[in-house]
């Protein structure tokens, strides 16, 4: 086989490769085998638990002392711009709110025709169960949208509503995968920490 034929065979293999499946499986494998089961049974006490003073969280409207409190419903998420240095520690509620609204819902609206969403207009969950329902719903929209992207669509620039408008859509999918793996792993770590720091001594919870 000559060099040109070798190149043709290689290019045929590249063209036949299912890039969409590979991008989706990076996240779906992690969700199905690592994360989903670890979120089962999340309680409201875990959801709102603040392991250090002055953590950022999701709170009933009007009860936050953060520089900004944004959200459209009965609960708001703590916020500041610019972000303080060092950044405040954040609760499970805050991290899930960030993932649902900022990582997923805003992208679903921009790229897949879902209702408009922003940090300011999102109705943040007042319970762990509601937060997990929101997460599942936004993940389903995102994955359905990504599933419909062919090779050409994965190469299309993401556009002006993203911070790096010339970035191809495939790079955004990888970025969202990283954000999901990163923040939901943090949620799992906080769940692991919770029973080791919340114990009863002389009848008092510490």
C-alpha positions in Angstrom: 0.0 0.0 0.0 1.5 3.4 -1.0 1.6 6.5 1.3 -1.4 8.1 -0.4 -3.5 5.0 0.1 -2.4 4.8 3.7 -3.6 8.4 4.3 -6.9 7.7 2.6 -7.5 4.7 4.9 -6.6 6.8 7.9 -8.9 9.6 6.9 -11.8 7.1 6.3 -11.3 5.8 9.8 -11.3 9.3 11.3 -14.5 10.2 9.3 -16.2 7.0 10.5 -15.4 7.6 14.2 -18.4 8.6 16.3 -17.1 11.7 18.0 -20.6 12.5 19.4 -20.8 9.2 21.2 -17.3 9.7 22.6 -18.1 13.1 23.9 -21.3 12.0 25.5 -19.9 8.8 27.0 -17.2 10.8 28.9 -20.0 12.3 31.0 -22.6 9.6 30.9 -20.2 6.9 32.2 -19.3 9.1 35.1 -22.9 9.9 35.8 -24.1 6.4 35.6 -21.3 4.7 37.5 -20.0 7.4 39.9 -22.3 10.3 40.6 -26.0 9.3 40.3 -25.9 6.7 43.1 -23.9 9.0 45.3 -26.6 11.7 45.2 -29.4 9.3 46.2 -30.9 10.2 49.6 -29.5 13.7 49.8 -31.2 15.3 52.8 -32.2 18.9 53.3 -29.8 19.2 56.2 -26.9 18.0 54.0 -28.1 20.3 51.2 -28.0 23.4 53.3 -25.1 22.4 55.6 -22.4 25.1 56.0 -19.2 23.5 57.2 -17.4 26.8 57.7 -18.7 30.3 58.8 -19.9 32.7 56.1 -20.3 30.0 53.4 -22.2 31.0 50.3 -25.5 29.1 49.9 -29.0 29.1 48.7 -31.2 30.9 51.3 -34.8 32.0 51.8 -35.2 35.4 50.2 -34.1 38.3 52.4 -32.0 36.2 54.8 -28.6 36.4 53.1 -25.7 38.7 54.1 -23.8 38.2 50.8 -23.1 41.3 48.7 -25.7 40.1 46.2 -28.6 37.7 46.4 -30.1 36.7 43.0 -33.0 34.5 42.0 -36.6 34.7 40.9 -38.3 32.6 43.5 -38.6 32.2 47.3 -34.9 31.3 47.5 -31.9 33.2 46.3 -28.2 32.2 45.7 -25.4 34.2 47.3 -23.2 36.1 44.9 -20.7 38.9 44.4 -19.1 40.7 41.5 -16.2 40.7 41.3 -15.8 37.4 43.2 -14.0 38.0 46.5 -10.4 36.7 47.0 -10.3 34.2 48.4 -13.6 32.9 47.1 -16.1 32.0 49.9 -16.7 28.3 50.6 -19.9 27.1 49.0 -22.5 24.6 50.3 -24.0 21.7 48.4 -27.1 23.9 47.7 -24.9 26.6 46.1 -22.9 24.1 44.0 -26.1 22.4 42.7 -27.6 25.8 42.0 -24.5 26.8 40.0 -24.5 23.5 38.0 -28.3 23.6 37.3 -28.6 27.3 36.4 -25.1 28.3 35.2 -23.6 25.2 33.7 -26.8 23.6 32.2 -29.9 25.8 32.0 -28.2 28.8 30.5 -26.5 26.6 27.9 -29.7 24.7 27.2 -31.4 28.1 26.5 -28.6 29.4 24.3 -27.9 26.3 22.2 -30.9 24.0 22.4 -34.0 26.2 22.5 -34.9 25.7 26.2 -36.6 28.6 28.1 -34.3 31.6 28.8 -32.3 31.2 32.0 -29.8 33.2 34.0 -28.5 33.4 37.6 -30.8 36.3 38.2 -34.0 34.7 36.9 -33.6 31.1 38.0 -35.9 29.7 40.7 -33.4 28.1 43.1 -34.5 24.9 44.9 -35.5 25.2 48.5 -35.0 21.5 49.1 -32.6 18.7 48.2 -35.2 16.8 46.3 -36.2 19.7 44.2 -32.6 20.5 43.4 -32.0 16.9 42.2 -35.2 17.0 40.1 -33.9 20.2 38.5 -30.5 18.6 37.9 -32.1 15.6 36.2 -34.3 17.7 34.1 -31.6 20.0 32.8 -29.2 17.1 32.2 -31.9 15.4 30.0 -32.3 18.6 27.9 -28.5 19.0 27.6 -27.8 15.4 26.6 -30.7 15.3 24.1 -29.3 18.5 22.5 -25.8 17.1 22.4 -27.0 13.8 20.9 -28.4 15.7 17.9 -25.0 17.3 17.0 -23.4 15.8 13.9 -19.7 16.2 13.0 -20.4 19.5 11.2 -22.4 20.9 14.2 -19.6 19.9 16.6 -17.3 22.2 14.6 -19.6 25.2 14.5 -18.4 28.1 16.7 -20.5 28.6 19.9 -21.2 32.2 19.3 -21.3 35.5 21.1 -23.3 34.3 24.1 -20.3 32.3 25.3 -17.1 33.9 26.7 -15.0 32.4 23.8 -17.3 32.8 20.8 -14.9 31.2 18.2 -14.6 28.0 20.2 -16.2 25.0 18.4 -19.2 23.3 20.0 -17.2 20.2 20.7 -15.0 22.2 23.1 -18.1 23.5 24.9 -19.3 20.0 25.4 -16.0 19.0 26.9 -16.1 22.1 29.1 -19.5 21.2 30.4 -18.4 17.7 31.0 -15.5 19.0 33.1 -17.7 21.4 35.1 -20.2 18.6 35.8 -17.6 16.1 36.9 -15.8 18.8 39.0 -18.7 20.2 40.9 -20.7 17.1 41.4 -17.6 15.3 42.7 -17.3 18.2 45.2 -20.9 17.6 46.2 -20.1 13.9 46.9 -17.0 14.9 48.9 -19.2 17.2 51.1 -21.6 14.3 51.6 -18.7 12.2 52.7 -17.5 14.9 55.1 -20.9 15.6 56.6 -21.4 12.5 58.9 -17.8 12.9 60.2 -18.3 16.4 61.4 -22.0 16.3 62.5 -22.1 14.2 65.7 -23.8 14.4 69.0 -21.9 15.0 72.2 -23.7 15.4 75.6 -27.0 15.7 73.7 -25.8 18.7 71.5 -25.2 18.5 67.8 -21.7 19.7 67.0 
